Amino acid sequence: MRLLSWNVNGIRAIARKGMLDWMVKDGADVICLQETKVFDPNELAPSFLSPGGYASFWNSALEKKGYSGVVVYTKQKPKKVEKGFGIKRFDTEGRTLVMYFDTFALLNVYFPNGKQNEERLRYKMDFYDAFLSFCDGLKKKKTPLVMCGDYNTAHHEIDLARPKENEDVSGFLPMERAWMDTYETHGYVDTLRMFRKEPGLYTWWDLKTGARARNVGWRIDYFFVSGDLAPKVRDAAILAEVTGSDHCPIMIEVESPTAAGTRNVRTKE
């Protein structure tokens, strides 16, 4: 299975740049987008709802138009779809989709940004804790997990171009990085670092300063998997050459986890 994740900073904007066509051409089995800025998917053209024959599943902010929102495009029909963690405080902003497939669960999440003020930083940290509790609950049920999205935090100094200058900036604060440490101690694996250890691998660049041309960026978009699924991850990459947003897509390729006693089955046609 090939899975993509991308904060598109407005799905209508990337569509005008031909990026929906690019996604269809890429042919990934599952495509997770964040920050769609879609309030009502029913108002979109059919090309947004089923590009290239994909089925789409949407979650939108309930109280604010043009804000947040996530979508999953998939070739494989999920058994069940949930919007959020079941906690109203975190679910009204349309940040989470949980897709239950036959042999694994996928979480597409647009984590809050804490730069606005102390209140939003506290909201972000509380959201992190709710997310981790939700994942741990699934893990206790022996459900293999794929968790992707814009985490809005660079974990280590290697994950941003200018760590010293950003030590007091939300997105690289000690408390945010400490939560990422805790997340990993619960058994969740950063897939990119399974394959790539070098610096200079970023997924977000500030548009206002032209940072992308100079590769002065942050790695804040991730694919994590539960430990039981990590041995089945065959590749992970950042698709930095793909433009259209202030973020770029990320990708993993993974053998489809199977029930005990059955062979691995690829779902990609």
JODA-V430122 format. One line per field, one symbol per residue. phi: phi as a letter, one per 30 degrees, with the letter a starting at -180 (. if undefined). psi: psi as a letter, one per 40 degrees, with the letter a starting at -180 (. if undefined). Layout:
# JODA-V430122
phi->???
psi->???
This chain:
# JODA-V430122
phi->.cbcbadchjddddddcidddddddeiedbbccbhdicdbeddddedddbdiiddbbbbbddcbdibhjbbbcbdcdddabbcjcibeeccdcicbbccccebaccccbcddccddadddddeedddedddddddddddddicdbcbbkddibddcedcadbdddcdccejbdeddddddededddjccdddddbbcddicbbbbdddcidddchcbbcbcbccbdedcedcdcabaccdddckbdccdbbbcbdddbdeicddbdcdd
psi->hhhihhhefhddddddeeddddddddfidhhhiifdfhdhdeeiiddddfhfeiiihihihdehifhaiiihhidhhidihihaeehddeeeefehhhhhadeihhhhhgiiheddidddddddddddddddddddddddefhihhhiahefhhdideeidgddeedehhefidddddddddddeeehhhddeddheiiehiehihddefdddefgaihehihiiiddedeehdiiihgeehaeieiiiiiihhhhiiiheiihhheh.
